[in-house]
Amino acid sequence: MLRASQFFLASVLALSLVACATQPAPDLTPPAKRLDAKTTLESGRR
């Protein structure tokens, strides 16, 4: 029983370390500019 609880605690610790280490990098690209109505009409974009 002691061995099973040690294995459980070790696996919980390992999973918590993995969860903290694999956070995605923040997206640093600027947001796309919104086109005004005149530019949209002149460029033909929808």
C-alpha positions as CSV (number, residue, x, y, z in Angstrom):
1,M,0.0,0.0,0.0
2,L,2.8,2.4,0.8
3,R,4.5,1.7,-2.5
4,A,1.2,2.5,-4.4
5,S,0.8,5.8,-2.6
6,Q,4.4,6.8,-3.3
7,F,3.8,6.0,-7.0
8,F,0.6,8.0,-7.0
9,L,2.3,11.0,-5.4
10,A,5.2,10.8,-7.8
11,S,2.9,10.6,-10.8
12,V,0.9,13.6,-9.6
13,L,4.1,15.6,-9.1
14,A,5.3,14.7,-12.6
15,L,2.0,15.6,-14.2
16,S,2.0,19.0,-12.4
17,L,5.5,19.7,-13.6
18,V,4.5,18.8,-17.2
19,A,1.4,21.0,-17.1
20,C,3.5,24.0,-15.9
21,A,6.2,23.4,-18.5
22,T,4.1,23.2,-21.6
23,Q,2.3,26.6,-21.5
24,P,2.1,28.0,-25.1
25,A,4.0,31.1,-25.9
26,P,2.0,34.3,-26.0
27,D,0.9,35.6,-29.4
28,L,2.9,38.8,-30.0
29,T,1.5,39.6,-33.5
30,P,-0.4,42.9,-33.6
31,P,-4.1,42.6,-34.4
32,A,-5.2,43.2,-38.0
33,K,-6.3,46.7,-38.9
34,R,-10.0,47.2,-39.5
35,L,-10.7,48.8,-42.9
36,D,-13.2,51.7,-43.0
37,A,-16.2,51.7,-45.3
38,K,-14.5,53.9,-48.0
39,T,-11.4,51.7,-48.2
40,T,-13.6,48.5,-48.3
41,L,-15.6,49.9,-51.2
42,E,-12.6,51.0,-53.1
43,S,-10.6,47.8,-52.7
44,G,-13.6,45.5,-53.4
45,R,-13.0,43.4,-50.3
46,R,-15.9,41.9,-48.4
